[in-house]
Amino acid sequence: MAEAAAAVGADGSDAKHERTVYAAGGGRKLFFSFLFLILLPFYLSIPAMVVMRVRHGLYFDAIGLGIVATAFTILMVLIVIELLFSIRARVAFGEESVKMTLPSGRGPTPMLFYRSYDIPYDKVHTVETRREIYGGSLVPVLLKGARIITKNDEGGEGQAIPIGYVSEANMDPAFPYPDIARKIAERARLPLIDRGNVRRSFRRKFFGIKGSRVNEVDLVDEAQIAELNQSHRSVVMGLVGGLLLLIVVGIVDDLASEVPIGQTASTALSVSPAR
């Protein structure tokens, strides 16, 4: 959440500058800490469960448990990432500079490594925002990104510091990066530059793999974005309709069958007769 306080300007005038701090609230930190501690014992017991099934010859059960362990691992990694982000991420606006502790990894998902910056407002060269579009009509992802470009010793463009990305479909109220970029530009007395909409390759963004399908140079206008969203809605409705149709067919087939429901599963789980 953002906390604000008023401070007298550094020039001694009566103009008051708002001191704003963006950080995760205590409820968010408590939730992810509690969730991590609750799930950790179950996660640590999975390897012993797999070994026990392999020793007793229950290989199919071990394979199924291995699949569950893979999904569990992905879930635990995501929880750890969100826990670290809620504890460490922070943006504080001071009178002379902005102090930021943000993920050092690229992309919209907070990574495990963080970097801290203390950027004076008079050292900011430009503040930019851009909407990046990933994927196609099936799973399009629209992210709003912001970054700071500092001044070098000659007053030109220096280091580019990413502020962060936020999904337009799920805005994070604790870290509204477009609003943070706007406030930095106001404090630095600079215009906020909107670089427009551009397509980006997911493989190149996160893994450094170049792809020929996505042209990252051409800009995307609002009409193309609206067409992409409409195509996405049509694809999703088609998938949901097909899933509902399969469910109805399965229910009708079970009701029309003479074999009691669950009979096949019980025979498959039956133990072998004793010698």
SULFEN-V694954 format. One record per pair of residues at least 6 apart in sequence whose C-alpha atoms are under 8 Angstrom apart, sorted by the first residue. I is the first residue (numbers start at 1). J is the second residue. Records with the same first field share a line. If there is no record, write none. Layout:
I->J, J
This chain:
1->21, 22, 23, 24, 25, 173, 174, 175
2->20, 21, 22, 23, 174
3->19, 20, 21, 22
4->18, 19, 20, 21
5->18, 19, 20
6->16, 17, 18, 19
7->16, 17, 18, 19, 95
8->14, 15, 16, 17
9->15, 16, 17, 95
10->95, 96
17->95
19->92, 93, 94, 95
20->92, 93, 94
21->90, 91, 92, 93
22->90, 91, 92, 174, 175
23->86, 89, 90, 91, 174, 175
24->86, 87, 89, 90, 174
25->86, 174
28->86
29->83, 86, 87
32->79, 82, 83
33->83
35->79
36->76, 79, 80
43->69, 72, 73
46->65, 69
50->62, 65, 66
51->62
53->59, 61, 62
54->62
81->110, 111, 112
82->110
84->112
85->103, 110
88->101, 102, 114
89->100, 101, 102, 103
90->99, 100, 101, 102
91->98, 99, 100, 101, 102
92->98, 99, 100
93->99
96->120, 121
97->118, 119, 120, 121
98->117, 118, 119, 120, 121, 184
99->116, 117, 118, 119
100->116, 117, 118
101->114, 115, 116, 117
102->114, 115, 116, 163, 164
103->110, 111, 112, 113, 114, 115
104->111, 113, 114, 115
105->111, 112, 113, 114
106->205, 206
107->164, 165, 205, 206
108->143, 164, 165, 166, 167
121->184, 187, 188
122->188
123->150, 151
124->148, 149, 150, 151, 188
125->148, 149, 150, 151, 155, 156, 157, 158
126->148, 149, 150, 185, 190, 191, 192, 193
127->146, 147, 148, 149, 181, 182, 184, 185, 190, 191, 192, 193
128->146, 147, 148, 181, 192, 193, 194, 195
129->144, 145, 146, 147, 178, 181, 192, 193, 194, 195, 196
130->144, 145, 146, 194, 195, 196, 197, 198
131->142, 143, 144, 145, 195, 196, 197, 198
132->142, 143, 144, 145, 197, 198, 199, 200
133->140, 141, 142, 143, 197, 198, 199, 200
134->140, 141, 142, 199, 200, 201, 202
135->141, 201, 202
136->228
137->228, 229, 231, 232, 235
138->231, 232, 235, 236
139->232
140->228, 229, 232
141->167
142->167, 168, 169
143->165, 166, 167, 168
144->165, 166, 167, 168, 177, 178
145->163, 164, 165, 166, 177, 178
146->162, 163, 164, 165, 177, 178, 181
147->160, 161, 162, 163, 164, 181
148->160, 161, 162, 163, 181
149->157, 158, 159, 160, 161
150->157, 158, 159, 160, 161
151->157, 158, 159
152->158, 159
163->177, 181
164->177
165->177
166->172, 176, 177
181->192
182->192
185->191, 192
196->219, 220
197->219, 220, 221
198->216, 217, 218, 219, 220
199->214, 215, 216, 217, 218, 219, 220
200->214, 215, 216
201->211, 214, 216
203->209, 210, 211
204->210, 211
254->261
